[in-house]
Amino acid sequence: MSRAEVPAGQNTTPAARDKASAAQDRASAAQGGAHAPGSGPSAVRTPRALWTFGLLRSELVTTFRRWRTIALLGVLAAVPVLIGVAIRIETRDGSSAGGGGGGGPAFITQVTNNGLFLVFTALAATLPFFLPMAIGVIAGDAIAGEANAGTLRYLLVAPAGRTRLLLIKYATTMTFCLVATVVVAVSALAVGALLFPLGELTTISGTRIGLAEGLGRAFLIALVVAASLIGVAALGLFVSTLTNSGIAAMATTVGLLITVQILDQIPQLHALQPYFFSHYWLSFADLVRDPVYWDDLVRNLGLQGLYAVVFGSAAGARFTAKDITA
């Protein structure tokens, strides 16, 4: 009997049967419907691209329909609103944002002059904690949550297999990275346009660029921010393969995230800090220079790729050898 099969007499409670039915529906969706008559187990296990896209579509729908995911996106969308309203209230008497002391997220003093800077401010405010925390929750629950719910073995019945299932889980997490970042950027752009003027953008270098080019750079910054989270996604996926508790995996991932960022602020660890996945996160600010400074941007993306390879490989090695009992 395969470890992915269900032993007779187990999971007979109504809740377990509901979970099994839901997982089997996802497996059936991945297969694209019923199999041809006379097809055997070897035919069912034949890898096909349609099965992969079917399972990916099923995972995306399942992930984005969860109330937890909707709540996370709602919180992320609310952050730019709070920042924009706070700046509007603070500057209604003509004073500068941040009290003139340079405090607060990067670009905050420029928001009153151009609402487009609210996009950069919101991304700078959410990137150190809110965005990585949301990614950690989704990635940490990817495998451990299925095991805790008792649905992981049913998903493995689908033709995807363990490696392909793990890749689909990672692709789903990365899709959430992109969607979460776009939600923050779009919310900030809408609030910035409502509360502040829009027009030519004054770069950090002091030059001026048109609004269209500024919007293009804002879109590019959102992509860079999403790409900056692939290391956290891989780390969370690896942690998720180590336990059958979704809550434990999420808490561990978020805890590691906070720990690394604390270590990144200790001057005595300056020799190690360039290797922390969060060290170059705010390098996206170099995209608001004219000309753009690419050095730290390239270092950031290279470091994220390294983390993705290392922890992605570790997750694959762990998951393929893991005894699936739930």
Long-range contacts (C-beta under 8 A, 24 or more apart in sequence): 3-153, 3-156, 3-323, 3-324, 3-325, 4-153, 4-154, 4-156, 4-157, 4-324, 5-153, 5-157, 6-153, 6-154, 11-150, 16-150, 19-149, 19-150, 19-151, 20-150, 20-151, 20-154, 22-151, 23-146, 23-151, 23-152, 23-154, 23-155, 24-154, 24-157, 26-55, 26-58, 26-59, 26-62, 26-151, 26-154, 26-155, 26-158, 27-55, 27-154, 27-155, 27-157, 27-158, 29-54, 29-55, 29-57, 29-58, 30-54, 30-55, 30-58, 30-158, 30-159, 30-160, 31-158, 31-159, 44-159, 45-159, 45-161, 46-159, 47-159, 47-160, 47-161, 47-164, 48-159, 51-158, 51-159, 51-160, 52-160, 52-164, 52-168, 55-158, 55-160, 55-164, 55-165, 55-168, 56-168, 56-171, 56-172, 59-168, 59-169, 59-172, 60-172, 60-175, 63-138, 63-172, 63-176, 64-176, 64-179, 68-137, 69-138, 69-176, 72-134, 72-137, 72-138, 72-180, 73-134, 73-179, 73-180, 73-183, 75-130, 75-134, 76-126, 76-130, 76-131, 76-134, 76-180, 76-183, 76-184, 76-187, 77-183, 77-184, 77-187, 78-187, 79-122, 79-125, 79-126, 79-130, 79-184, 79-187, 80-118, 80-119, 80-121, 80-122, 80-184, 80-187, 80-188, 80-191, 80-192, 81-187, 81-191, 83-108, 83-118, 83-121, 83-122, 83-125, 83-188, 84-111, 84-118, 84-188, 84-191, 84-192, 84-194, 84-195, 84-196, 85-191, 85-195, 87-111, 87-112, 87-118, 87-195, 88-195, 88-196, 106-282, 106-285, 107-285, 107-288, 110-202, 111-192, 111-196, 112-196, 113-196, 113-197, 113-202, 114-192, 114-196, 114-197, 114-198, 114-199, 114-200, 114-201, 114-202, 114-214, 115-189, 115-191, 115-192, 115-193, 115-194, 115-195, 115-196, 115-197, 115-198, 116-189, 116-192, 116-198, 116-201, 116-211, 116-214, 116-215, 116-218, 117-192, 117-201, 118-188, 118-189, 118-191, 118-192, 118-195, 118-196, 119-185, 119-188, 119-189, 119-192, 119-218, 119-221, 119-222, 120-218, 120-221, 120-285, 120-288, 121-188, 122-184, 122-185, 122-187, 122-188, 123-181, 123-184, 123-185, 123-188, 123-221, 123-222, 123-225, 123-284, 124-282, 124-285, 126-184, 127-225, 127-228, 127-281, 127-282, 128-261, 128-278, 128-281, 129-257, 129-258, 129-261, 131-177, 131-180, 131-181, 131-184, 131-225, 131-229, 132-229, 132-232, 132-257, 132-278, 133-254, 133-257, 134-176, 134-180, 135-173, 135-176, 135-177, 135-180, 135-229, 135-232, 135-233, 135-236, 136-232, 136-236, 136-250, 136-253, 136-254, 136-257, 137-250, 137-253, 137-254, 138-172, 138-173, 138-176, 138-236, 139-173, 139-232, 139-233, 139-234, 139-235, 139-236, 139-237, 139-239, 139-240, 139-253, 140-236, 140-239, 140-240, 140-246, 140-249, 140-250, 140-251, 140-252, 140-253, 140-254, 141-240, 141-246, 141-249, 141-250, 142-169, 142-170, 142-172, 142-173, 142-236, 142-237, 142-240, 143-169, 143-237, 143-240, 143-241, 143-249, 143-319, 144-239, 144-240, 144-241, 144-242, 144-243, 144-244, 144-245, 144-246, 144-248, 144-249, 145-240, 145-246, 145-249, 147-243, 147-244, 147-246, 147-324, 147-325, 147-326, 148-244, 148-245, 148-246, 148-247, 148-326, 149-246, 149-326, 150-326, 152-324, 152-326, 153-324, 153-325, 153-326, 156-324, 162-319, 162-320, 163-316, 163-319, 163-320, 166-237, 166-241, 166-315, 166-316, 166-319, 169-237, 170-233, 170-234, 170-237, 170-312, 170-315, 173-233, 173-236, 173-237, 174-226, 174-230, 174-233, 177-226, 177-229, 177-230, 177-233, 178-223, 178-226, 180-226, 181-222, 181-223, 181-225, 181-226, 181-229, 182-222, 182-226, 184-222, 185-218, 185-219, 185-221, 185-222, 189-218, 201-288, 203-288, 203-289, 203-290, 204-285, 204-288, 204-289, 205-289, 205-290, 205-291, 207-290, 209-290, 217-287, 217-288, 220-287, 221-284, 221-287, 221-288, 224-284, 224-287, 224-297, 224-300, 224-301, 225-281, 225-284, 227-301, 227-304, 228-280, 228-281, 228-284, 228-300, 228-301, 228-304, 229-304, 230-304, 230-305, 230-307, 230-308, 231-277, 231-303, 231-304, 231-306, 231-307, 231-308, 231-311, 232-257, 232-277, 233-308, 234-307, 234-308, 234-309, 234-310, 234-311, 234-312, 234-315, 235-277, 235-307, 235-311, 237-311, 237-312, 237-315, 238-311, 238-312, 238-314, 238-315, 238-318, 240-315, 241-315, 241-318, 241-319, 241-322, 242-318, 244-325, 244-326, 274-299, 274-303, 275-303, 277-303, 277-304, 277-307, 279-303
